[in-house]
């Protein structure tokens, strides 16, 4: 059961990464993406973290309002 959950989470994280990359006009391919620059890769990761923090803050704040 854990294996299926792990695959689902990896799939969702990959979708999220693709969504962020697309919004930054960086084309990611399925599999290896060694042709993108370190700056592009770092920007994608940084934006992912920024969005995850914003999401967590929103959910924490809405939970405290109850």
N, C-alpha and C positions, 0 to 999 in steps of 0.2 A: 504494500500500500504506500509506503514512504517513497518508493521508487517512482510511482506514478505522480505523486505530489511534487517530487524533485523535478521531474521532466516538465510538469505544468509550470512551475515557478521559473525554470530556465527559459521556457518558451515565452512567458510573459515578459521577462526581463529583456529578452532579445527583441520582442516587439516594441518595448519601450525604447530601447536603444535605437532601433530603426526609425521610430517616430521622431525622436530627438534629432538624430542625424539628418533626417529629411527636412525638418524645420530649419536646420542650419545649412541647408544646401550641400550636404556631404553625402555622396552616394556610397552606401555600404553594399557589399556583395554577400551572398551566402558563403559562409566559411571564412577563409583567410582574407584579411584586408590590409596586407602589408604595403599597399601602394598609397595609403593615405598618410599624411604627414603627422608627426608627433603632436604638432599644434592642434590639428583637427581632432585627433584621437583624445587629447586632453580636454579640448573644448566640449566634446560630446560627453565625456565622463563628468566634467564639472557641471554642465547643464543638467545632467541626470540627477546629480546630488542636490543641486539647487531646487529642482522640481520636487524631489522626494521630501526635502526638508519643508518646503511650502505645504505639501500635502499633509505631512505629519502635524505641522503647526495648526492647519485648518481643522483637522480632526480632533486635536487636543483641545482647541478653543471651543469647538462646538460641543464636545463632551462635557466641558466644565459649565456650560450654560444650562444644562438640564437640572 
